[in-house]
Amino acid sequence: QVQLVESGGGLVQPGGSLRLSCAASGSIPTFYAVGWFRQASENQRDLVATMGGGRTTYADSVKGRFTISRDNAKNTVYLQMNSLKPEDTAVYYCSTWGIKRYWGQGTQVTVSS
């Protein structure tokens, strides 16, 4: 069983940066993919960035601004978010999947002046 806990969200002005962290209580198998998703209000949960199978993918809306990374020794996944825009405002969730899928509880990111 893997439990994921996100942190690092908050209020930031447009153009600012945040780094989200996702700490796993247990070891995430190295063959599991990891990713970040976001949900704004009642909208669907959208993919932000994923890493797995030697590939990294990003939503078009965040390419060049966000970077996903993974520290297997710390069982932690990160999302570095730069040049934040108001439309990046959402609850951000991390997830890992392979044989099973796990989700964190989410962390709120608000981009506003």
C-alpha positions as CSV (number, residue, x, y, z in Angstrom):
1,Q,0.0,0.0,0.0
2,V,1.3,3.4,-1.0
3,Q,0.0,6.7,0.6
4,L,0.8,10.0,-1.2
5,V,0.9,13.3,0.6
6,E,1.2,16.5,-1.5
7,S,2.6,19.8,-0.1
8,G,3.9,23.1,-1.3
9,G,0.7,24.7,-2.6
10,G,-0.4,28.2,-1.7
11,L,-1.1,31.7,-3.0
12,V,1.3,33.2,-5.5
13,Q,1.2,36.2,-7.8
14,P,1.2,35.8,-11.5
15,G,4.7,35.2,-12.8
16,G,5.8,33.6,-9.6
17,S,7.0,30.1,-8.8
18,L,6.0,27.2,-6.6
19,R,7.4,23.7,-6.1
20,L,5.0,21.0,-5.2
21,S,6.2,17.8,-3.4
22,C,4.5,14.4,-3.2
23,A,5.9,12.2,-0.5
24,A,5.1,8.5,-0.6
25,S,4.7,6.6,2.7
26,G,6.0,3.4,1.1
27,S,8.4,2.7,-1.8
28,I,7.0,3.5,-5.2
29,P,8.2,0.7,-7.5
30,T,10.6,2.1,-10.0
31,F,8.5,0.7,-12.9
32,Y,5.5,2.7,-11.7
33,A,4.8,5.9,-13.6
34,V,4.2,9.1,-11.6
35,G,2.3,12.2,-12.5
36,W,0.6,15.4,-11.5
37,F,-3.0,16.3,-12.3
38,R,-5.1,19.3,-11.5
39,Q,-8.8,20.0,-11.1
40,A,-10.2,23.5,-11.2
41,S,-13.6,23.9,-9.5
42,E,-16.0,21.4,-10.9
43,N,-14.0,20.7,-14.0
44,Q,-12.5,17.3,-14.8
45,R,-9.1,16.3,-13.4
46,D,-6.6,17.1,-16.1
47,L,-3.1,15.7,-16.7
48,V,-0.3,18.2,-16.0
49,A,2.8,16.1,-16.3
50,T,3.8,12.4,-16.2
51,M,7.1,10.5,-15.9
52,G,7.5,6.8,-16.7
53,G,8.9,4.3,-19.1
54,G,11.8,6.7,-19.7
55,R,9.5,9.4,-21.0
56,T,8.2,12.7,-19.6
57,T,5.1,14.3,-21.0
58,Y,3.5,17.6,-20.3
59,A,0.2,19.3,-21.1
60,D,0.6,21.8,-23.8
61,S,-0.5,24.6,-21.4
62,V,2.4,24.0,-19.1
63,K,5.2,23.1,-21.5
64,G,8.3,25.2,-20.9
65,R,7.0,26.4,-17.5
66,F,6.6,23.2,-15.4
67,T,9.1,20.4,-14.7
68,I,8.3,17.1,-13.1
69,S,11.1,15.2,-11.3
70,R,11.5,12.2,-9.1
71,D,13.8,11.3,-6.3
72,N,13.6,7.5,-5.8
73,A,15.8,7.6,-2.7
74,K,13.4,9.9,-1.0
75,N,10.2,8.4,-2.5
76,T,9.2,11.9,-3.5
77,V,8.0,13.4,-6.8
78,Y,8.2,17.1,-7.5
79,L,6.6,19.6,-9.7
80,Q,8.5,22.8,-10.3
81,M,6.1,25.5,-11.5
82,N,7.5,28.7,-13.0
83,S,5.8,31.7,-14.7
84,L,2.5,30.8,-13.0
85,K,-0.7,32.2,-14.6
86,P,-4.1,32.7,-13.1
87,E,-5.4,29.8,-15.2
88,D,-3.0,27.5,-13.3
89,T,-5.2,27.9,-10.3
90,A,-6.5,24.4,-9.2
91,V,-6.1,21.6,-6.8
92,Y,-3.1,19.7,-7.8
93,Y,-3.0,15.9,-7.2
94,C,-0.1,13.5,-7.5
95,S,-0.6,9.9,-8.6
96,T,1.4,6.8,-9.2
97,W,0.3,3.8,-11.1
98,G,1.4,0.4,-12.3
99,I,-0.4,-2.7,-11.1
100,K,-2.4,-0.4,-8.8
101,R,-3.1,3.3,-8.9
102,Y,-2.8,5.7,-6.0
103,W,-3.8,9.3,-5.5
104,G,-2.8,12.0,-3.0
105,Q,-5.4,14.2,-1.3
106,G,-4.4,17.3,-3.3
107,T,-2.9,20.7,-2.6
108,Q,-4.5,24.0,-3.5
109,V,-2.6,26.3,-5.8
110,T,-4.0,29.8,-6.3
111,V,-2.4,32.3,-8.7
112,S,-3.8,35.8,-8.1
113,S,-2.6,39.3,-7.7
